[in-house]
Amino acid sequence: MMIIAETPRLLLRELTVADAPFIFELVNEPAWIEFIGDKGVRTIADAENYIINGPHKSYATNGFGLWLVQLKEQNSPIGMCGLIKRDALKHVDIGFAFLAVHNGQGYGYEAATAVLDHARNKIGLKHILAITNQHNVRSIRLLEKLGLKYERLITMPGDAKPIRLMGASLQPAT
């Protein structure tokens, strides 16, 4: 189990198939379904396949992906945050999702800041993108707080509704 980043309160690590029960819960939360979409994960086996065909495949192909975010003190998973390389986008994008019970506590900002530091300093990315549902005010605010700016509306392949594309330059830390 590879640790990607550590913050004062959080640990970010690669997902394992043992995380399938948590992933099952996360991807079936109402906010996930509304803002990210229904991934068709109906069983723990579906969640295992989601991990294998999503994050694990990305780790092997790109050297990064979506990582599990867990509280250090309780050693309990609260969300995912990481980097995604989509064929339809020119640059890598940051993605995140947290269980609703953990919203509003700064975990998203803490995890995403660690991911952006990793992207800049360990992977060497020069630019980061993000895509979000136009109505997902919480995600838009977090992305703006992270320094990403609105670029334009885009429609991803296979989607009907346009979404917000946001981006930022990743300058080396001084």
C-alpha contacts under 8 A as a table, 3 or more apart, distances in Angstrom:
res1	aa1	res2	aa2	distance
1	M	13	R	6.94
1	M	14	E	6.20
1	M	15	L	7.73
1	M	16	T	7.38
2	M	13	R	5.61
2	M	14	E	5.53
3	I	6	E	7.73
3	I	11	L	7.28
3	I	12	L	6.02
3	I	13	R	4.21
3	I	14	E	6.54
4	I	11	L	7.83
4	I	12	L	5.44
4	I	13	R	5.11
4	I	14	E	7.14
4	I	67	W	7.89
4	I	118	H	7.78
5	A	11	L	6.07
5	A	12	L	5.10
5	A	13	R	7.02
5	A	114	A	6.32
5	A	115	V	7.46
5	A	118	H	7.47
6	E	9	R	7.81
6	E	10	L	5.82
6	E	11	L	4.61
6	E	12	L	6.19
6	E	114	A	7.51
7	T	10	L	5.03
7	T	11	L	6.41
7	T	110	E	7.11
7	T	111	A	7.57
7	T	114	A	7.14
9	R	71	L	6.00
9	R	72	K	5.71
9	R	73	E	7.31
10	L	69	V	6.61
10	L	70	Q	5.63
10	L	71	L	4.79
10	L	72	K	5.14
10	L	107	Y	7.80
10	L	110	E	7.83
10	L	111	A	7.17
11	L	69	V	5.86
11	L	70	Q	5.36
11	L	71	L	6.40
11	L	72	K	5.83
12	L	67	W	6.01
12	L	68	L	5.53
12	L	69	V	4.68
12	L	70	Q	6.50
12	L	81	C	7.94
12	L	111	A	7.44
13	R	67	W	5.38
13	R	68	L	5.34
13	R	69	V	6.80
14	E	66	L	7.55
14	E	67	W	4.93
14	E	68	L	6.03
15	L	19	D	6.39
15	L	51	I	7.01
15	L	55	P	7.09
15	L	56	H	7.49
15	L	66	L	7.80
15	L	67	W	5.82
15	L	68	L	5.53
16	T	19	D	5.50
16	T	20	A	7.64
16	T	51	I	7.16
17	V	20	A	5.41
17	V	48	E	5.28
17	V	51	I	6.45
17	V	52	I	7.33
18	A	21	P	7.46
18	A	48	E	7.94
19	D	22	F	5.48
19	D	23	I	6.29
19	D	48	E	7.90
20	A	23	I	4.98
20	A	24	F	5.96
20	A	44	I	5.85
20	A	45	A	7.64
20	A	47	A	5.01
20	A	48	E	5.16
20	A	51	I	7.33
21	P	24	F	5.08
21	P	25	E	6.42
21	P	44	I	5.91
21	P	47	A	7.19
22	F	25	E	5.13
22	F	26	L	6.18
22	F	77	P	7.11
23	I	26	L	4.97
23	I	27	V	6.00
23	I	47	A	6.00
24	F	27	V	5.68
24	F	28	N	6.33
24	F	41	V	6.50
24	F	42	R	7.43
24	F	43	T	7.05
24	F	44	I	6.21
24	F	46	D	7.93
24	F	47	A	5.35
25	E	28	N	5.45
25	E	29	E	6.45
26	L	29	E	5.42
26	L	32	W	7.24
26	L	79	G	7.18
26	L	97	A	7.80
26	L	98	F	7.14
26	L	99	L	6.01
27	V	32	W	5.73
27	V	33	I	7.01
27	V	38	D	7.44
27	V	39	K	7.04
27	V	41	V	7.20
28	N	32	W	6.53
28	N	33	I	6.39
28	N	38	D	7.45
28	N	41	V	7.40
29	E	32	W	5.32
29	E	33	I	6.39
29	E	99	L	7.25
29	E	100	A	7.73
30	P	33	I	5.18
30	P	34	E	6.06
31	A	34	E	5.01
31	A	35	F	5.84
31	A	36	I	7.70
31	A	100	A	7.63
32	W	35	F	5.42
32	W	36	I	5.09
32	W	37	G	6.20
32	W	38	D	7.49
32	W	97	A	7.29
33	I	36	I	5.72
33	I	37	G	4.40
33	I	38	D	4.91
33	I	39	K	7.96
34	E	37	G	5.92
34	E	38	D	7.91
35	F	132	T	7.53
35	F	133	N	5.71
35	F	135	H	7.94
35	F	136	N	6.50
36	I	132	T	7.91
36	I	133	N	7.45
38	D	41	V	7.70
40	G	46	D	7.77
41	V	44	I	7.76
41	V	46	D	5.03
41	V	47	A	5.77
41	V	50	Y	7.57
42	R	46	D	6.20
42	R	47	A	7.71
43	T	46	D	5.06
43	T	47	A	6.45
44	I	47	A	4.92
44	I	48	E	6.23
45	A	48	E	4.98
45	A	49	N	6.27
46	D	49	N	5.05
46	D	50	Y	6.11
47	A	50	Y	4.88
47	A	51	I	6.30
48	E	51	I	5.18
48	E	52	I	6.24
49	N	52	I	5.00
49	N	53	N	5.82
49	N	54	G	8.00
50	Y	53	N	5.36
50	Y	54	G	5.58
50	Y	55	P	7.75
51	I	54	G	5.27
51	I	55	P	5.39
51	I	56	H	6.07
52	I	55	P	6.39
52	I	56	H	4.89
52	I	57	K	6.26
53	N	56	H	6.29
53	N	57	K	5.41
54	G	57	K	5.45
54	G	58	S	6.19
54	G	65	G	8.00
55	P	58	S	5.03
55	P	59	Y	6.10
55	P	64	F	8.00
55	P	65	G	5.19
55	P	66	L	5.53
55	P	67	W	7.49
56	H	59	Y	5.07
56	H	60	A	6.33
56	H	65	G	7.58
57	K	60	A	5.23
57	K	61	T	6.06
58	S	61	T	5.01
58	S	62	N	5.36
58	S	63	G	6.72
58	S	64	F	6.05
58	S	65	G	5.22
58	S	84	I	7.62
58	S	85	K	7.99
59	Y	62	N	5.56
59	Y	63	G	4.48
59	Y	64	F	4.64
59	Y	65	G	5.52
60	A	63	G	5.80
60	A	64	F	7.83
62	N	65	G	7.46
62	N	85	K	7.62
64	F	82	G	7.51
64	F	83	L	6.18
64	F	84	I	7.44
65	G	82	G	5.51
65	G	83	L	4.85
65	G	84	I	5.46
66	L	80	M	6.14
66	L	81	C	5.43
66	L	82	G	4.04
66	L	83	L	5.74
66	L	84	I	6.88
66	L	95	G	7.30
66	L	96	F	7.84
67	W	80	M	5.39
67	W	81	C	5.39
67	W	82	G	5.35
68	L	77	P	6.81
68	L	78	I	7.88
68	L	79	G	6.09
68	L	80	M	4.62
68	L	81	C	6.61
69	V	77	P	5.80
69	V	78	I	5.85
69	V	79	G	5.08
69	V	80	M	5.22
69	V	81	C	6.59
69	V	111	A	7.16
70	Q	75	N	6.07
70	Q	76	S	5.17
70	Q	77	P	3.98
70	Q	78	I	5.36
70	Q	79	G	6.97
71	L	74	Q	5.67
71	L	75	N	5.29
71	L	76	S	5.38
71	L	77	P	6.36
71	L	78	I	6.92
72	K	75	N	4.97
72	K	76	S	7.38
78	I	98	F	5.77
78	I	99	L	5.81
78	I	102	H	6.81
79	G	96	F	7.39
79	G	97	A	5.51
79	G	98	F	3.95
79	G	99	L	5.95
80	M	95	G	7.94
80	M	96	F	5.40
80	M	97	A	5.37
80	M	98	F	6.34
81	C	94	I	7.38
81	C	95	G	5.62
81	C	96	F	4.11
81	C	97	A	6.54
81	C	108	G	7.96
81	C	111	A	6.61
81	C	112	A	6.48
81	C	115	V	7.30
82	G	94	I	5.67
82	G	95	G	5.55
82	G	96	F	6.51
82	G	112	A	7.47
82	G	115	V	6.05
83	L	92	V	6.49
83	L	93	D	5.65
83	L	94	I	4.66
83	L	95	G	6.18
83	L	115	V	7.56
83	L	119	A	7.91
84	I	92	V	5.65
84	I	93	D	5.29
84	I	94	I	6.26
84	I	95	G	6.99
85	K	89	L	7.51
85	K	91	H	7.04
85	K	92	V	4.71
85	K	93	D	6.46
86	R	89	L	5.50
86	R	91	H	7.98
86	R	92	V	6.99
86	R	93	D	7.82
87	D	90	K	7.56
88	A	156	M	6.87
88	A	157	P	7.23
89	L	92	V	7.23
91	H	127	H	6.71
91	H	128	I	6.28
91	H	129	L	6.31
92	V	127	H	7.62
92	V	128	I	5.75
92	V	129	L	6.07
93	D	128	I	5.49
93	D	129	L	4.25
93	D	130	A	4.80
93	D	131	I	7.35
94	I	112	A	7.78
94	I	115	V	7.92
94	I	116	L	7.97
94	I	128	I	6.96
94	I	129	L	6.39
94	I	130	A	5.39
95	G	130	A	6.80
95	G	131	I	7.92
96	F	108	G	7.35
96	F	112	A	7.55
97	A	108	G	7.95
98	F	102	H	6.66
98	F	103	N	6.96
98	F	108	G	7.44
99	L	102	H	5.68
99	L	103	N	7.05
100	A	103	N	5.24
102	H	105	Q	6.37
102	H	107	Y	7.51
103	N	106	G	7.50
103	N	107	Y	7.52
103	N	108	G	7.86
104	G	107	Y	7.71
105	Q	108	G	7.98
106	G	109	Y	5.42
106	G	110	E	6.17
107	Y	110	E	5.01
107	Y	111	A	5.95
108	G	111	A	5.25
108	G	112	A	5.87
108	G	142	L	7.48
109	Y	112	A	5.16
109	Y	113	T	5.86
109	Y	142	L	6.54
109	Y	145	K	7.95
109	Y	146	L	7.31
110	E	113	T	5.33
110	E	114	A	6.42
111	A	114	A	5.18
111	A	115	V	6.28
112	A	115	V	4.90
112	A	116	L	6.11
112	A	146	L	7.77
113	T	116	L	5.13
113	T	117	D	6.17
113	T	146	L	7.02
114	A	117	D	5.07
114	A	118	H	6.17
115	V	118	H	4.99
115	V	119	A	6.06
116	L	119	A	4.90
116	L	120	R	6.10
116	L	170	L	7.89
117	D	120	R	5.18
117	D	121	N	5.82
117	D	122	K	7.73
118	H	121	N	5.30
118	H	122	K	5.06
118	H	123	I	6.54
119	A	122	K	5.92
119	A	123	I	4.99
119	A	124	G	6.07
119	A	125	L	5.50
120	R	123	I	6.01
120	R	124	G	4.79
120	R	125	L	5.06
120	R	126	K	6.68
120	R	170	L	6.07
120	R	171	Q	7.35
120	R	172	P	6.48
121	N	124	G	5.55
121	N	125	L	7.86
121	N	172	P	7.11
121	N	173	A	7.97
125	L	128	I	7.29
125	L	170	L	6.80
126	K	169	S	5.94
126	K	170	L	4.84
126	K	171	Q	6.67
127	H	167	G	7.27
127	H	168	A	5.80
127	H	169	S	4.41
127	H	170	L	5.15
128	I	167	G	5.57
128	I	168	A	5.46
128	I	169	S	6.38
128	I	170	L	6.74
129	L	148	L	7.62
129	L	165	L	7.01
129	L	166	M	5.54
129	L	167	G	4.17
129	L	168	A	6.55
130	A	143	L	7.68
130	A	148	L	7.85
130	A	165	L	5.90
130	A	166	M	5.09
130	A	167	G	6.13
131	I	163	I	6.54
131	I	164	R	5.50
131	I	165	L	4.75
131	I	166	M	6.23
132	T	136	N	6.78
132	T	139	S	7.03
132	T	140	I	7.10
132	T	163	I	5.74
132	T	164	R	5.29
132	T	165	L	6.89
133	N	136	N	5.33
133	N	162	P	7.89
133	N	163	I	5.03
133	N	164	R	6.22
134	Q	137	V	7.57
134	Q	162	P	7.86
134	Q	163	I	5.58
134	Q	164	R	5.69
136	N	139	S	5.57
136	N	140	I	6.28
137	V	140	I	5.05
137	V	141	R	6.05
138	R	141	R	5.31
138	R	142	L	6.30
139	S	142	L	5.07
139	S	143	L	6.10
140	I	143	L	5.15
140	I	144	E	6.16
141	R	144	E	5.10
141	R	145	K	6.12
142	L	145	K	5.01
142	L	146	L	6.23
143	L	146	L	5.00
143	L	147	G	6.48
143	L	148	L	5.42
143	L	149	K	7.76
143	L	166	M	7.88
144	E	147	G	5.04
144	E	148	L	5.00
144	E	149	K	6.16
145	K	148	L	7.40
147	G	168	A	6.51
148	L	166	M	5.77
148	L	167	G	4.86
148	L	168	A	4.78
149	K	166	M	5.18
149	K	167	G	5.44
149	K	168	A	6.39
150	Y	164	R	7.02
150	Y	165	L	6.22
150	Y	166	M	4.41
150	Y	167	G	6.72
151	E	164	R	7.57
151	E	165	L	5.60
151	E	166	M	5.17
151	E	167	G	6.66
152	R	164	R	6.12
152	R	165	L	5.47
152	R	166	M	7.26
153	L	162	P	5.86
153	L	163	I	5.41
153	L	164	R	4.74
153	L	165	L	5.84
154	I	162	P	5.19
154	I	163	I	5.50
154	I	164	R	6.44
154	I	165	L	6.46
155	T	159	D	6.36
155	T	160	A	6.92
155	T	161	K	6.28
155	T	162	P	4.37
155	T	163	I	6.12
156	M	159	D	5.45
156	M	160	A	7.96
156	M	162	P	7.36
156	M	163	I	7.83
159	D	162	P	7.67
